[in-house]
């Protein structure tokens, strides 16, 4: 049942997990054999089939915030600028830009960019993209990232000017947002979720809901047509089915979507290349800071001390992660290393819970201090992590009820603030302004991603200061103080930064795994040519 809820209360047991996973694999595999995507977009052999864990929620770049949606959007749309593999801002649709004043940006557009419907991209399309995003009635979750825009002026067909209300350091990074076409004469606004139209290397062909998204190469792409003729993004929520389909030859690429213990057999298989590289994807435990229990900072700190993150990395993730102090990875220019840390210490956790007014009612007896609900998707690894955290929290007399939902229902609850605990991953973190997006008081959904409803005026002031200055050193000072405050207050419990792992069928070459796991590099993938007979 699509909206069914699974309520789980049990101890983590690796053997039970494997048996359950095997049963799920057998059942789902039988279904997959009779429910495979009907056809690829063309009969060409140069089609890449990619596995996604979840279905994309939105294909309009103004609204796409979940990982699956962002991955598809990266293939269909272009921004004014983009980030290269080193997270450096480089031209995209804009061939150049200048800043005559600290609050003024003038972009000069390429003249050879065409939409997937054949029309030329002009400054009017750029104007429409951002004015529609800023329109309050559209309720874009990305609106807060652009609220410093005071005016947008089309200077000529290929030149556009943005004037800001004050200096805003993240502005250029935010200009990576995918551009959308203005409505054509006689048309209303397009439904870009149903039929997206962009300028990217691949264009939308069709979607089979909860089955696959089909894309075709954009023949007139301004940077040159992709070598691939098309891409099929298959939605396979079950990890064993993803592995089975890979081994059967029905999937060519899986990125960060296989449990680590399933990778061992693939590393020695000549059919596949297993690519591994450090990543910036940040997994965290989200907390509802308006909850009557979790509003106490001592409780949040106790949770952090009660979780043995290193054990999870070692036993569940096979070592493919590094402990995180916060959202930014070590090595980022704004990363602050000297923040409060929470080593695994159940005794300290118990002390903090006592101080918060939640004593253990019966010592070593069965009664808990309180009960919390932990929401997760039906992703196997996510549920497995939930089970481990459930057992670890039980050791300090916190009872955790795990509730597993279909992805759309789960993510809808998180955005609505209908949770106590959950775990998710931020993907592709590059700009420290993400702190504003996830923790500022004005970023509560739908305006942003402050899903835990954490409200702190002191933090708001630091994050506003970090946005206003264009001096990296001044920004570093603001974000240093912000990270210290966040690490003390713990609106999130930081877990780890994941190592990126991609499994690519050896019939393809040219895939570069970036720290953010960016899908734009798929344009450069090409099939290996068969060896010529001697």
Secondary structure, DSSP 8 states (H G I E B T S, - for coil): -TT--EEE-----HHHHHHHHHHHHHHHHHHHHHS--S--SSS-S-EEEEEESS--S--STTT--SHHHHHHHHHH---SEEE-TT--EEESSEEEEEEEETTEEEEEE-SS-B-TTS-B--HHHHHHHHHHHH-GGG--TTGGGGTTEEEEEEEETTEEEEEESS--TTHHHHTTS-------TT-----TTTS---SSSEEEEEEETTTEEEEEE-TT-TT---SSSEEEEEE---HHHHHHHHHHTS-SEEES-S-GGGSHHHHT-TTEEEEEE----EEEEEE-TTSTTTTSHHHHHHHHHH--HHHHHHHTSTT-EEE-SSSS-TTSTT----S------HHHHHHHHHHTT---TTTTSS--SEEEEEEEES-HHHHHHHHHHHHHHHTTTEEEEEEEE-HHHHHHHHHHT--SEEEEEE-S---TTHHHHHHSGGG-TTSSS-TT----HHHHHHHHHHHH---HHHHHHHHHHHHHHHHHH-SEEEEEEE-EEEEEETTEE-----TT--SGGGGG-EE-------
